């Protein structure tokens, strides 16, 4: 399977690499997450999850958790805000 972040890491200096979590927001319609540590909130307006060193809150409309594995997830919907705490 193609790993987007591994391909990017091959071309970046070591000090720029993110090692705790990675997020990709595709046009405000799909959020791909690597490195989550578990869900804390799940609703159509808010999905929140733990990451190493904090928490991420995703807000929007008609949001659906379309895929969840041990450390990755995909969220779809009308994503209006992604905040790290």
mmCIF file of the N, C-alpha and C atoms, coordinates in Angstrom:
data_MODEL
# 
_entry.id   MODEL 
# 
loop_
_atom_site.group_PDB 
_atom_site.id 
_atom_site.type_symbol 
_atom_site.label_atom_id 
_atom_site.label_alt_id 
_atom_site.label_comp_id 
_atom_site.label_asym_id 
_atom_site.label_entity_id 
_atom_site.label_seq_id 
_atom_site.pdbx_PDB_ins_code 
_atom_site.Cartn_x 
_atom_site.Cartn_y 
_atom_site.Cartn_z 
_atom_site.occupancy 
_atom_site.B_iso_or_equiv 
_atom_site.pdbx_formal_charge 
_atom_site.auth_seq_id 
_atom_site.auth_comp_id 
_atom_site.auth_asym_id 
_atom_site.auth_atom_id 
_atom_site.pdbx_PDB_model_num 
ATOM 1   N N  . UNK A 1 1  ? 0.835   -1.181 0.000  1.00 0.00 ? 1  UNK A N  1 
ATOM 2   C CA . UNK A 1 1  ? 0.000   0.000  0.000  1.00 0.00 ? 1  UNK A CA 1 
ATOM 3   C C  . UNK A 1 1  ? 0.880   1.244  0.000  1.00 0.00 ? 1  UNK A C  1 
ATOM 4   N N  . UNK A 1 2  ? 0.509   2.226  -0.797 1.00 0.00 ? 2  UNK A N  1 
ATOM 5   C CA . UNK A 1 2  ? 1.221   3.497  -0.878 1.00 0.00 ? 2  UNK A CA 1 
ATOM 6   C C  . UNK A 1 2  ? 1.043   4.258  0.430  1.00 0.00 ? 2  UNK A C  1 
ATOM 7   N N  . UNK A 1 3  ? 2.119   4.761  0.993  1.00 0.00 ? 3  UNK A N  1 
ATOM 8   C CA . UNK A 1 3  ? 2.061   5.550  2.217  1.00 0.00 ? 3  UNK A CA 1 
ATOM 9   C C  . UNK A 1 3  ? 2.483   6.974  1.886  1.00 0.00 ? 3  UNK A C  1 
ATOM 10  N N  . UNK A 1 4  ? 1.515   7.864  1.827  1.00 0.00 ? 4  UNK A N  1 
ATOM 11  C CA . UNK A 1 4  ? 1.727   9.264  1.472  1.00 0.00 ? 4  UNK A CA 1 
ATOM 12  C C  . UNK A 1 4  ? 2.814   9.915  2.316  1.00 0.00 ? 4  UNK A C  1 
ATOM 13  N N  . UNK A 1 5  ? 2.756   9.747  3.624  1.00 0.00 ? 5  UNK A N  1 
ATOM 14  C CA . UNK A 1 5  ? 3.700   10.418 4.507  1.00 0.00 ? 5  UNK A CA 1 
ATOM 15  C C  . UNK A 1 5  ? 5.110   9.856  4.383  1.00 0.00 ? 5  UNK A C  1 
ATOM 16  N N  . UNK A 1 6  ? 5.246   8.581  4.159  1.00 0.00 ? 6  UNK A N  1 
ATOM 17  C CA . UNK A 1 6  ? 6.574   8.005  3.965  1.00 0.00 ? 6  UNK A CA 1 
ATOM 18  C C  . UNK A 1 6  ? 7.232   8.563  2.710  1.00 0.00 ? 6  UNK A C  1 
ATOM 19  N N  . UNK A 1 7  ? 6.457   8.759  1.658  1.00 0.00 ? 7  UNK A N  1 
ATOM 20  C CA . UNK A 1 7  ? 6.991   9.343  0.422  1.00 0.00 ? 7  UNK A CA 1 
ATOM 21  C C  . UNK A 1 7  ? 7.449   10.787 0.649  1.00 0.00 ? 7  UNK A C  1 
ATOM 22  N N  . UNK A 1 8  ? 6.675   11.559 1.391  1.00 0.00 ? 8  UNK A N  1 
ATOM 23  C CA . UNK A 1 8  ? 7.053   12.945 1.687  1.00 0.00 ? 8  UNK A CA 1 
ATOM 24  C C  . UNK A 1 8  ? 8.314   12.979 2.549  1.00 0.00 ? 8  UNK A C  1 
ATOM 25  N N  . UNK A 1 9  ? 8.390   12.107 3.552  1.00 0.00 ? 9  UNK A N  1 
ATOM 26  C CA . UNK A 1 9  ? 9.532   12.094 4.476  1.00 0.00 ? 9  UNK A CA 1 
ATOM 27  C C  . UNK A 1 9  ? 10.845  11.798 3.773  1.00 0.00 ? 9  UNK A C  1 
ATOM 28  N N  . UNK A 1 10 ? 10.807  11.079 2.667  1.00 0.00 ? 10 UNK A N  1 
ATOM 29  C CA . UNK A 1 10 ? 12.030  10.759 1.924  1.00 0.00 ? 10 UNK A CA 1 
ATOM 30  C C  . UNK A 1 10 ? 12.717  12.014 1.407  1.00 0.00 ? 10 UNK A C  1 
ATOM 31  N N  . UNK A 1 11 ? 11.948  13.080 1.172  1.00 0.00 ? 11 UNK A N  1 
ATOM 32  C CA . UNK A 1 11 ? 12.474  14.289 0.555  1.00 0.00 ? 11 UNK A CA 1 
ATOM 33  C C  . UNK A 1 11 ? 12.627  15.472 1.503  1.00 0.00 ? 11 UNK A C  1 
ATOM 34  N N  . UNK A 1 12 ? 12.419  15.269 2.801  1.00 0.00 ? 12 UNK A N  1 
ATOM 35  C CA . UNK A 1 12 ? 12.518  16.367 3.760  1.00 0.00 ? 12 UNK A CA 1 
ATOM 36  C C  . UNK A 1 12 ? 13.725  16.199 4.669  1.00 0.00 ? 12 UNK A C  1 
ATOM 37  N N  . UNK A 1 13 ? 14.300  17.317 5.114  1.00 0.00 ? 13 UNK A N  1 
ATOM 38  C CA . UNK A 1 13 ? 15.359  17.235 6.125  1.00 0.00 ? 13 UNK A CA 1 
ATOM 39  C C  . UNK A 1 13 ? 14.807  16.615 7.414  1.00 0.00 ? 13 UNK A C  1 
ATOM 40  N N  . UNK A 1 14 ? 15.621  15.882 8.111  1.00 0.00 ? 14 UNK A N  1 
ATOM 41  C CA . UNK A 1 14 ? 15.203  15.153 9.310  1.00 0.00 ? 14 UNK A CA 1 
ATOM 42  C C  . UNK A 1 14 ? 14.553  16.057 10.359 1.00 0.00 ? 14 UNK A C  1 
ATOM 43  N N  . UNK A 1 15 ? 15.026  17.293 10.508 1.00 0.00 ? 15 UNK A N  1 
ATOM 44  C CA . UNK A 1 15 ? 14.492  18.165 11.560 1.00 0.00 ? 15 UNK A CA 1 
ATOM 45  C C  . UNK A 1 15 ? 13.092  18.718 11.234 1.00 0.00 ? 15 UNK A C  1 
ATOM 46  N N  . UNK A 1 16 ? 12.613  18.551 10.017 1.00 0.00 ? 16 UNK A N  1 
ATOM 47  C CA . UNK A 1 16 ? 11.273  19.018 9.654  1.00 0.00 ? 16 UNK A CA 1 
ATOM 48  C C  . UNK A 1 16 ? 10.201  17.941 9.784  1.00 0.00 ? 16 UNK A C  1 
ATOM 49  N N  . UNK A 1 17 ? 10.600  16.722 10.029 1.00 0.00 ? 17 UNK A N  1 
ATOM 50  C CA . UNK A 1 17 ? 9.638   15.617 10.037 1.00 0.00 ? 17 UNK A CA 1 
ATOM 51  C C  . UNK A 1 17 ? 8.746   15.650 11.276 1.00 0.00 ? 17 UNK A C  1 
ATOM 52  N N  . UNK A 1 18 ? 7.457   15.430 11.052 1.00 0.00 ? 18 UNK A N  1 
ATOM 53  C CA . UNK A 1 18 ? 6.505   15.299 12.153 1.00 0.00 ? 18 UNK A CA 1 
ATOM 54  C C  . UNK A 1 18 ? 6.450   13.837 12.553 1.00 0.00 ? 18 UNK A C  1 
ATOM 55  N N  . UNK A 1 19 ? 6.584   13.568 13.833 1.00 0.00 ? 19 UNK A N  1 
ATOM 56  C CA . UNK A 1 19 ? 6.636   12.174 14.264 1.00 0.00 ? 19 UNK A CA 1 
ATOM 57  C C  . UNK A 1 19 ? 5.477   11.764 15.160 1.00 0.00 ? 19 UNK A C  1 
ATOM 58  N N  . UNK A 1 20 ? 4.661   12.708 15.620 1.00 0.00 ? 20 UNK A N  1 
ATOM 59  C CA . UNK A 1 20 ? 3.595   12.315 16.531 1.00 0.00 ? 20 UNK A CA 1 
ATOM 60  C C  . UNK A 1 20 ? 2.271   12.052 15.812 1.00 0.00 ? 20 UNK A C  1 
ATOM 61  N N  . UNK A 1 21 ? 1.902   12.896 14.854 1.00 0.00 ? 21 UNK A N  1 
ATOM 62  C CA . UNK A 1 21 ? 0.688   12.666 14.077 1.00 0.00 ? 21 UNK A CA 1 
ATOM 63  C C  . UNK A 1 21 ? 0.774   13.437 12.767 1.00 0.00 ? 21 UNK A C  1 
ATOM 64  N N  . UNK A 1 22 ? -0.066  13.050 11.815 1.00 0.00 ? 22 UNK A N  1 
ATOM 65  C CA . UNK A 1 22 ? -0.135  13.708 10.512 1.00 0.00 ? 22 UNK A CA 1 
ATOM 66  C C  . UNK A 1 22 ? -1.594  13.853 10.114 1.00 0.00 ? 22 UNK A C  1 
ATOM 67  N N  . UNK A 1 23 ? -1.921  15.011 9.502  1.00 0.00 ? 23 UNK A N  1 
ATOM 68  C CA . UNK A 1 23 ? -3.272  15.282 9.023  1.00 0.00 ? 23 UNK A CA 1 
ATOM 69  C C  . UNK A 1 23 ? -3.203  15.757 7.578  1.00 0.00 ? 23 UNK A C  1 
ATOM 70  N N  . UNK A 1 24 ? -4.147  15.298 6.758  1.00 0.00 ? 24 UNK A N  1 
ATOM 71  C CA . UNK A 1 24 ? -4.294  15.813 5.398  1.00 0.00 ? 24 UNK A CA 1 
ATOM 72  C C  . UNK A 1 24 ? -5.759  16.162 5.217  1.00 0.00 ? 24 UNK A C  1 
ATOM 73  N N  . UNK A 1 25 ? -6.028  17.443 4.931  1.00 0.00 ? 25 UNK A N  1 
ATOM 74  C CA . UNK A 1 25 ? -7.378  17.918 4.688  1.00 0.00 ? 25 UNK A CA 1 
ATOM 75  C C  . UNK A 1 25 ? -7.535  18.091 3.182  1.00 0.00 ? 25 UNK A C  1 
ATOM 76  N N  . UNK A 1 26 ? -8.402  17.304 2.588  1.00 0.00 ? 26 UNK A N  1 
ATOM 77  C CA . UNK A 1 26 ? -8.617  17.353 1.146  1.00 0.00 ? 26 UNK A CA 1 
ATOM 78  C C  . UNK A 1 26 ? -9.876  18.151 0.837  1.00 0.00 ? 26 UNK A C  1 
ATOM 79  N N  . UNK A 1 27 ? -9.682  19.400 0.440  1.00 0.00 ? 27 UNK A N  1 
ATOM 80  C CA . UNK A 1 27 ? -10.762 20.297 -0.011 1.00 0.00 ? 27 UNK A CA 1 
ATOM 81  C C  . UNK A 1 27 ? -11.867 20.490 1.022  1.00 0.00 ? 27 UNK A C  1 
ATOM 82  N N  . UNK A 1 28 ? -11.575 20.317 2.291  1.00 0.00 ? 28 UNK A N  1 
ATOM 83  C CA . UNK A 1 28 ? -12.597 20.496 3.311  1.00 0.00 ? 28 UNK A CA 1 
ATOM 84  C C  . UNK A 1 28 ? -13.681 19.445 3.284  1.00 0.00 ? 28 UNK A C  1 
ATOM 85  N N  . UNK A 1 29 ? -13.432 18.345 2.565  1.00 0.00 ? 29 UNK A N  1 
ATOM 86  C CA . UNK A 1 29 ? -14.432 17.271 2.430  1.00 0.00 ? 29 UNK A CA 1 
ATOM 87  C C  . UNK A 1 29 ? -13.972 15.943 3.030  1.00 0.00 ? 29 UNK A C  1 
ATOM 88  N N  . UNK A 1 30 ? -12.654 15.777 3.160  1.00 0.00 ? 30 UNK A N  1 
ATOM 89  C CA . UNK A 1 30 ? -12.103 14.529 3.699  1.00 0.00 ? 30 UNK A CA 1 
ATOM 90  C C  . UNK A 1 30 ? -10.862 14.851 4.514  1.00 0.00 ? 30 UNK A C  1 
ATOM 91  N N  . UNK A 1 31 ? -10.786 14.318 5.714  1.00 0.00 ? 31 UNK A N  1 
ATOM 92  C CA . UNK A 1 31 ? -9.612  14.483 6.558  1.00 0.00 ? 31 UNK A CA 1 
ATOM 93  C C  . UNK A 1 31 ? -9.011  13.103 6.804  1.00 0.00 ? 31 UNK A C  1 
ATOM 94  N N  . UNK A 1 32 ? -7.741  12.946 6.427  1.00 0.00 ? 32 UNK A N  1 
ATOM 95  C CA . UNK A 1 32 ? -7.013  11.699 6.671  1.00 0.00 ? 32 UNK A CA 1 
ATOM 96  C C  . UNK A 1 32 ? -6.092  11.945 7.851  1.00 0.00 ? 32 UNK A C  1 
ATOM 97  N N  . UNK A 1 33 ? -6.085  11.026 8.818  1.00 0.00 ? 33 UNK A N  1 
ATOM 98  C CA . UNK A 1 33 ? -5.311  11.175 10.051 1.00 0.00 ? 33 UNK A CA 1 
ATOM 99  C C  . UNK A 1 33 ? -4.427  9.953  10.243 1.00 0.00 ? 33 UNK A C  1 
ATOM 100 N N  . UNK A 1 34 ? -3.175  10.193 10.583 1.00 0.00 ? 34 UNK A N  1 
ATOM 101 C CA . UNK A 1 34 ? -2.245  9.136  11.013 1.00 0.00 ? 34 UNK A CA 1 
ATOM 102 C C  . UNK A 1 34 ? -1.753  9.483  12.400 1.00 0.00 ? 34 UNK A C  1 
ATOM 103 N N  . UNK A 1 35 ? -1.717  8.513  13.283 1.00 0.00 ? 35 UNK A N  1 
ATOM 104 C CA . UNK A 1 35 ? -1.138  8.704  14.607 1.00 0.00 ? 35 UNK A CA 1 
ATOM 105 C C  . UNK A 1 35 ? -2.124  9.056  15.700 1.00 0.00 ? 35 UNK A C  1 
ATOM 106 N N  . UNK A 1 36 ? -3.429  8.810  15.490 1.00 0.00 ? 36 UNK A N  1 
ATOM 107 C CA . UNK A 1 36 ? -4.385  9.093  16.566 1.00 0.00 ? 36 UNK A CA 1 
ATOM 108 C C  . UNK A 1 36 ? -4.228  8.063  17.683 1.00 0.00 ? 36 UNK A C  1 
ATOM 109 N N  . UNK A 1 37 ? -4.682  8.455  18.861 1.00 0.00 ? 37 UNK A N  1 
ATOM 110 C CA . UNK A 1 37 ? -4.606  7.592  20.044 1.00 0.00 ? 37 UNK A CA 1 
ATOM 111 C C  . UNK A 1 37 ? -5.986  7.274  20.606 1.00 0.00 ? 37 UNK A C  1 
ATOM 112 N N  . UNK A 1 38 ? -7.037  7.496  19.801 1.00 0.00 ? 38 UNK A N  1 
ATOM 113 C CA . UNK A 1 38 ? -8.389  7.154  20.239 1.00 0.00 ? 38 UNK A CA 1 
ATOM 114 C C  . UNK A 1 38 ? -9.352  8.311  20.136 1.00 0.00 ? 38 UNK A C  1 
ATOM 115 N N  . UNK A 1 39 ? -10.614 7.982  19.857 1.00 0.00 ? 39 UNK A N  1 
ATOM 116 C CA . UNK A 1 39 ? -11.684 8.974  19.756 1.00 0.00 ? 39 UNK A CA 1 
ATOM 117 C C  . UNK A 1 39 ? -12.115 9.467  21.124 1.00 0.00 ? 39 UNK A C  1 
ATOM 118 N N  . UNK A 1 40 ? -12.495 10.739 21.207 1.00 0.00 ? 40 UNK A N  1 
ATOM 119 C CA . UNK A 1 40 ? -13.073 11.281 22.439 1.00 0.00 ? 40 UNK A CA 1 
ATOM 120 C C  . UNK A 1 40 ? -14.480 11.825 22.205 1.00 0.00 ? 40 UNK A C  1 
ATOM 121 N N  . UNK A 1 41 ? -14.775 12.249 20.969 1.00 0.00 ? 41 UNK A N  1 
ATOM 122 C CA . UNK A 1 41 ? -16.096 12.776 20.624 1.00 0.00 ? 41 UNK A CA 1 
ATOM 123 C C  . UNK A 1 41 ? -16.448 12.313 19.218 1.00 0.00 ? 41 UNK A C  1 
ATOM 124 N N  . UNK A 1 42 ? -17.717 11.908 19.043 1.00 0.00 ? 42 UNK A N  1 
ATOM 125 C CA . UNK A 1 42 ? -18.169 11.471 17.728 1.00 0.00 ? 42 UNK A CA 1 
ATOM 126 C C  . UNK A 1 42 ? -19.615 11.918 17.523 1.00 0.00 ? 42 UNK A C  1 
ATOM 127 N N  . UNK A 1 43 ? -19.800 12.946 16.672 1.00 0.00 ? 43 UNK A N  1 
ATOM 128 C CA . UNK A 1 43 ? -21.139 13.402 16.314 1.00 0.00 ? 43 UNK A CA 1 
ATOM 129 C C  . UNK A 1 43 ? -21.091 13.927 14.884 1.00 0.00 ? 43 UNK A C  1 
ATOM 130 N N  . UNK A 1 44 ? -22.238 14.314 14.346 1.00 0.00 ? 44 UNK A N  1 
ATOM 131 C CA . UNK A 1 44 ? -22.286 14.843 12.981 1.00 0.00 ? 44 UNK A CA 1 
ATOM 132 C C  . UNK A 1 44 ? -21.660 16.228 12.872 1.00 0.00 ? 44 UNK A C  1 
ATOM 133 N N  . UNK A 1 45 ? -21.484 16.920 14.014 1.00 0.00 ? 45 UNK A N  1 
ATOM 134 C CA . UNK A 1 45 ? -20.907 18.259 14.015 1.00 0.00 ? 45 UNK A CA 1 
ATOM 135 C C  . UNK A 1 45 ? -19.493 18.311 14.574 1.00 0.00 ? 45 UNK A C  1 
ATOM 136 N N  . UNK A 1 46 ? -19.064 17.291 15.305 1.00 0.00 ? 46 UNK A N  1 
ATOM 137 C CA . UNK A 1 46 ? -17.750 17.325 15.949 1.00 0.00 ? 46 UNK A CA 1 
ATOM 138 C C  . UNK A 1 46 ? -17.184 15.915 16.102 1.00 0.00 ? 46 UNK A C  1 
ATOM 139 N N  . UNK A 1 47 ? -15.950 15.762 15.647 1.00 0.00 ? 47 UNK A N  1 
ATOM 140 C CA . UNK A 1 47 ? -15.207 14.533 15.891 1.00 0.00 ? 47 UNK A CA 1 
ATOM 141 C C  . UNK A 1 47 ? -13.888 14.956 16.519 1.00 0.00 ? 47 UNK A C  1 
ATOM 142 N N  . UNK A 1 48 ? -13.593 14.409 17.688 1.00 0.00 ? 48 UNK A N  1 
ATOM 143 C CA . UNK A 1 48 ? -12.359 14.752 18.398 1.00 0.00 ? 48 UNK A CA 1 
ATOM 144 C C  . UNK A 1 48 ? -11.622 13.470 18.743 1.00 0.00 ? 48 UNK A C  1 
ATOM 145 N N  . UNK A 1 49 ? -10.294 13.586 18.785 1.00 0.00 ? 49 UNK A N  1 
ATOM 146 C CA . UNK A 1 49 ? -9.476  12.420 19.083 1.00 0.00 ? 49 UNK A CA 1 
ATOM 147 C C  . UNK A 1 49 ? -8.171  12.852 19.738 1.00 0.00 ? 49 UNK A C  1 
ATOM 148 N N  . UNK A 1 50 ? -7.582  11.906 20.459 1.00 0.00 ? 50 UNK A N  1 
ATOM 149 C CA . UNK A 1 50 ? -6.307  12.148 21.125 1.00 0.00 ? 50 UNK A CA 1 
ATOM 150 C C  . UNK A 1 50 ? -5.160  11.884 20.159 1.00 0.00 ? 50 UNK A C  1 
ATOM 151 N N  . UNK A 1 51 ? -4.087  12.660 20.328 1.00 0.00 ? 51 UNK A N  1 
ATOM 152 C CA . UNK A 1 51 ? -2.828  12.447 19.631 1.00 0.00 ? 51 UNK A CA 1 
ATOM 153 C C  . UNK A 1 51 ? -1.716  12.597 20.668 1.00 0.00 ? 51 UNK A C  1 
ATOM 154 N N  . UNK A 1 52 ? -0.531  12.152 20.328 1.00 0.00 ? 52 UNK A N  1 
ATOM 155 C CA . UNK A 1 52 ? 0.594   12.297 21.237 1.00 0.00 ? 52 UNK A CA 1 
ATOM 156 C C  . UNK A 1 52 ? 0.786   13.778 21.558 1.00 0.00 ? 52 UNK A C  1 
ATOM 157 N N  . UNK A 1 53 ? 0.687   14.121 22.815 1.00 0.00 ? 53 UNK A N  1 
ATOM 158 C CA . UNK A 1 53 ? 0.888   15.500 23.245 1.00 0.00 ? 53 UNK A CA 1 
ATOM 159 C C  . UNK A 1 53 ? -0.336  16.381 23.184 1.00 0.00 ? 53 UNK A C  1 
ATOM 160 N N  . UNK A 1 54 ? -1.519  15.836 22.893 1.00 0.00 ? 54 UNK A N  1 
ATOM 161 C CA . UNK A 1 54 ? -2.693  16.700 22.861 1.00 0.00 ? 54 UNK A CA 1 
ATOM 162 C C  . UNK A 1 54 ? -3.937  16.065 22.297 1.00 0.00 ? 54 UNK A C  1 
ATOM 163 N N  . UNK A 1 55 ? -4.746  16.917 21.694 1.00 0.00 ? 55 UNK A N  1 
ATOM 164 C CA . UNK A 1 55 ? -6.060  16.512 21.193 1.00 0.00 ? 55 UNK A CA 1 
ATOM 165 C C  . UNK A 1 55 ? -6.370  17.331 19.947 1.00 0.00 ? 55 UNK A C  1 
ATOM 166 N N  . UNK A 1 56 ? -7.056  16.729 18.974 1.00 0.00 ? 56 UNK A N  1 
ATOM 167 C CA . UNK A 1 56 ? -7.489  17.398 17.756 1.00 0.00 ? 56 UNK A CA 1 
ATOM 168 C C  . UNK A 1 56 ? -9.015  17.418 17.750 1.00 0.00 ? 56 UNK A C  1 
ATOM 169 N N  . UNK A 1 57 ? -9.593  18.575 17.436 1.00 0.00 ? 57 UNK A N  1 
ATOM 170 C CA . UNK A 1 57 ? -11.047 18.724 17.330 1.00 0.00 ? 57 UNK A CA 1 
ATOM 171 C C  . UNK A 1 57 ? -11.366 19.140 15.893 1.00 0.00 ? 57 UNK A C  1 
ATOM 172 N N  . UNK A 1 58 ? -12.251 18.385 15.254 1.00 0.00 ? 58 UNK A N  1 
ATOM 173 C CA . UNK A 1 58 ? -12.673 18.643 13.876 1.00 0.00 ? 58 UNK A CA 1 
ATOM 174 C C  . UNK A 1 58 ? -14.149 19.012 13.935 1.00 0.00 ? 58 UNK A C  1 
ATOM 175 N N  . UNK A 1 59 ? -14.488 20.201 13.411 1.00 0.00 ? 59 UNK A N  1 
ATOM 176 C CA . UNK A 1 59 ? -15.869 20.660 13.418 1.00 0.00 ? 59 UNK A CA 1 
ATOM 177 C C  . UNK A 1 59 ? -16.389 20.824 11.998 1.00 0.00 ? 59 UNK A C  1 
ATOM 178 N N  . UNK A 1 60 ? -17.693 20.633 11.827 1.00 0.00 ? 60 UNK A N  1 
ATOM 179 C CA . UNK A 1 60 ? -18.296 20.789 10.510 1.00 0.00 ? 60 UNK A CA 1 
ATOM 180 C C  . UNK A 1 60 ? -19.735 20.316 10.495 1.00 0.00 ? 60 UNK A C  1 
ATOM 181 N N  . UNK A 1 61 ? -20.213 19.931 9.307  1.00 0.00 ? 61 UNK A N  1 
ATOM 182 C CA . UNK A 1 61 ? -21.584 19.451 9.130  1.00 0.00 ? 61 UNK A CA 1 
ATOM 183 C C  . UNK A 1 61 ? -21.564 18.073 8.480  1.00 0.00 ? 61 UNK A C  1 
ATOM 184 N N  . UNK A 1 62 ? -22.525 17.262 8.851  1.00 0.00 ? 62 UNK A N  1 
ATOM 185 C CA . UNK A 1 62 ? -22.720 15.942 8.241  1.00 0.00 ? 62 UNK A CA 1 
ATOM 186 C C  . UNK A 1 62 ? -21.437 15.111 8.229  1.00 0.00 ? 62 UNK A C  1 
ATOM 187 N N  . UNK A 1 63 ? -20.682 15.187 9.305  1.00 0.00 ? 63 UNK A N  1 
ATOM 188 C CA . UNK A 1 63 ? -19.419 14.452 9.364  1.00 0.00 ? 63 UNK A CA 1 
ATOM 189 C C  . UNK A 1 63 ? -19.649 12.985 9.715  1.00 0.00 ? 63 UNK A C  1 
ATOM 190 N N  . UNK A 1 64 ? -18.869 12.150 9.038  1.00 0.00 ? 64 UNK A N  1 
ATOM 191 C CA . UNK A 1 64 ? -18.964 10.698 9.220  1.00 0.00 ? 64 UNK A CA 1 
ATOM 192 C C  . UNK A 1 64 ? -17.552 10.145 9.355  1.00 0.00 ? 64 UNK A C  1 
ATOM 193 N N  . UNK A 1 65 ? -17.362 9.275  10.306 1.00 0.00 ? 65 UNK A N  1 
ATOM 194 C CA . UNK A 1 65 ? -16.110 8.550  10.443 1.00 0.00 ? 65 UNK A CA 1 
ATOM 195 C C  . UNK A 1 65 ? -16.201 7.368  9.489  1.00 0.00 ? 65 UNK A C  1 
ATOM 196 N N  . UNK A 1 66 ? -15.507 7.456  8.343  1.00 0.00 ? 66 UNK A N  1 
ATOM 197 C CA . UNK A 1 66 ? -15.685 6.419  7.324  1.00 0.00 ? 66 UNK A CA 1 
ATOM 198 C C  . UNK A 1 66 ? -14.675 5.290  7.438  1.00 0.00 ? 66 UNK A C  1 
ATOM 199 N N  . UNK A 1 67 ? -13.592 5.524  8.157  1.00 0.00 ? 67 UNK A N  1 
ATOM 200 C CA . UNK A 1 67 ? -12.611 4.454  8.366  1.00 0.00 ? 67 UNK A CA 1 
ATOM 201 C C  . UNK A 1 67 ? -11.875 4.701  9.671  1.00 0.00 ? 67 UNK A C  1 
ATOM 202 N N  . UNK A 1 68 ? -11.664 3.640  10.433 1.00 0.00 ? 68 UNK A N  1 
ATOM 203 C CA . UNK A 1 68 ? -10.944 3.733  11.703 1.00 0.00 ? 68 UNK A CA 1 
ATOM 204 C C  . UNK A 1 68 ? -10.101 2.479  11.877 1.00 0.00 ? 68 UNK A C  1 
ATOM 205 N N  . UNK A 1 69 ? -8.790  2.674  12.008 1.00 0.00 ? 69 UNK A N  1 
ATOM 206 C CA . UNK A 1 69 ? -7.895  1.567  12.334 1.00 0.00 ? 69 UNK A CA 1 
ATOM 207 C C  . UNK A 1 69 ? -7.185  1.921  13.639 1.00 0.00 ? 69 UNK A C  1 
ATOM 208 N N  . UNK A 1 70 ? -6.230  1.116  14.022 1.00 0.00 ? 70 UNK A N  1 
ATOM 209 C CA . UNK A 1 70 ? -5.524  1.332  15.283 1.00 0.00 ? 70 UNK A CA 1 
ATOM 210 C C  . UNK A 1 70 ? -4.862  2.712  15.352 1.00 0.00 ? 70 UNK A C  1 
ATOM 211 N N  . UNK A 1 71 ? -4.346  3.221  14.236 1.00 0.00 ? 71 UNK A N  1 
ATOM 212 C CA . UNK A 1 71 ? -3.687  4.529  14.281 1.00 0.00 ? 71 UNK A CA 1 
ATOM 213 C C  . UNK A 1 71 ? -4.048  5.473  13.136 1.00 0.00 ? 71 UNK A C  1 
ATOM 214 N N  . UNK A 1 72 ? -4.967  5.078  12.246 1.00 0.00 ? 72 UNK A N  1 
ATOM 215 C CA . UNK A 1 72 ? -5.397  5.966  11.164 1.00 0.00 ? 72 UNK A CA 1 
ATOM 216 C C  . UNK A 1 72 ? -6.916  6.114  11.173 1.00 0.00 ? 72 UNK A C  1 
ATOM 217 N N  . UNK A 1 73 ? -7.391  7.190  10.544 1.00 0.00 ? 73 UNK A N  1 
ATOM 218 C CA . UNK A 1 73 ? -8.836  7.360  10.370 1.00 0.00 ? 73 UNK A CA 1 
ATOM 219 C C  . UNK A 1 73 ? -9.088  8.281  9.187  1.00 0.00 ? 73 UNK A C  1 
ATOM 220 N N  . UNK A 1 74 ? -10.295 8.168  8.635  1.00 0.00 ? 74 UNK A N  1 
ATOM 221 C CA . UNK A 1 74 ? -10.760 9.066  7.583  1.00 0.00 ? 74 UNK A CA 1 
ATOM 222 C C  . UNK A 1 74 ? -12.099 9.617  8.025  1.00 0.00 ? 74 UNK A C  1 
ATOM 223 N N  . UNK A 1 75 ? -12.221 10.941 7.919  1.00 0.00 ? 75 UNK A N  1 
ATOM 224 C CA . UNK A 1 75 ? -13.447 11.644 8.278  1.00 0.00 ? 75 UNK A CA 1 
ATOM 225 C C  . UNK A 1 75 ? -13.952 12.361 7.037  1.00 0.00 ? 75 UNK A C  1 
ATOM 226 N N  . UNK A 1 76 ? -15.240 12.193 6.716  1.00 0.00 ? 76 UNK A N  1 
ATOM 227 C CA . UNK A 1 76 ? -15.801 12.916 5.573  1.00 0.00 ? 76 UNK A CA 1 
ATOM 228 C C  . UNK A 1 76 ? -16.915 13.829 6.060  1.00 0.00 ? 76 UNK A C  1 
ATOM 229 N N  . UNK A 1 77 ? -17.237 14.823 5.245  1.00 0.00 ? 77 UNK A N  1 
ATOM 230 C CA . UNK A 1 77 ? -18.283 15.787 5.566  1.00 0.00 ? 77 UNK A CA 1 
ATOM 231 C C  . UNK A 1 77 ? -17.881 17.168 5.094  1.00 0.00 ? 77 UNK A C  1 
ATOM 232 N N  . UNK A 1 78 ? -18.554 18.178 5.605  1.00 0.00 ? 78 UNK A N  1 
ATOM 233 C CA . UNK A 1 78 ? -18.210 19.571 5.313  1.00 0.00 ? 78 UNK A CA 1 
ATOM 234 C C  . UNK A 1 78 ? -17.370 20.088 6.470  1.00 0.00 ? 78 UNK A C  1 
ATOM 235 N N  . UNK A 1 79 ? -16.069 19.929 6.375  1.00 0.00 ? 79 UNK A N  1 
ATOM 236 C CA . UNK A 1 79 ? -15.160 20.273 7.471  1.00 0.00 ? 79 UNK A CA 1 
ATOM 237 C C  . UNK A 1 79 ? -14.913 21.777 7.469  1.00 0.00 ? 79 UNK A C  1 
ATOM 238 N N  . UNK A 1 80 ? -15.242 22.424 8.577  1.00 0.00 ? 80 UNK A N  1 
ATOM 239 C CA . UNK A 1 80 ? -15.081 23.870 8.665  1.00 0.00 ? 80 UNK A CA 1 
ATOM 240 C C  . UNK A 1 80 ? -13.896 24.282 9.537  1.00 0.00 ? 80 UNK A C  1 
ATOM 241 N N  . UNK A 1 81 ? -13.490 23.420 10.471 1.00 0.00 ? 81 UNK A N  1 
ATOM 242 C CA . UNK A 1 81 ? -12.394 23.790 11.368 1.00 0.00 ? 81 UNK A CA 1 
ATOM 243 C C  . UNK A 1 81 ? -11.682 22.554 11.891 1.00 0.00 ? 81 UNK A C  1 
ATOM 244 N N  . UNK A 1 82 ? -10.348 22.643 11.954 1.00 0.00 ? 82 UNK A N  1 
ATOM 245 C CA . UNK A 1 82 ? -9.518  21.598 12.568 1.00 0.00 ? 82 UNK A CA 1 
ATOM 246 C C  . UNK A 1 82 ? -8.598  22.323 13.535 1.00 0.00 ? 82 UNK A C  1 
ATOM 247 N N  . UNK A 1 83 ? -8.699  21.988 14.829 1.00 0.00 ? 83 UNK A N  1 
ATOM 248 C CA . UNK A 1 83 ? -7.899  22.663 15.853 1.00 0.00 ? 83 UNK A CA 1 
ATOM 249 C C  . UNK A 1 83 ? -7.133  21.655 16.686 1.00 0.00 ? 83 UNK A C  1 
ATOM 250 N N  . UNK A 1 84 ? -5.903  22.017 17.028 1.00 0.00 ? 84 UNK A N  1 
ATOM 251 C CA . UNK A 1 84 ? -5.074  21.186 17.909 1.00 0.00 ? 84 UNK A CA 1 
ATOM 252 C C  . UNK A 1 84 ? -4.989  21.863 19.270 1.00 0.00 ? 84 UNK A C  1 
ATOM 253 N N  . UNK A 1 85 ? -5.117  21.074 20.312 1.00 0.00 ? 85 UNK A N  1 
ATOM 254 C CA . UNK A 1 85 ? -5.007  21.567 21.702 1.00 0.00 ? 85 UNK A CA 1 
ATOM 255 C C  . UNK A 1 85 ? -3.936  20.812 22.437 1.00 0.00 ? 85 UNK A C  1 
# 
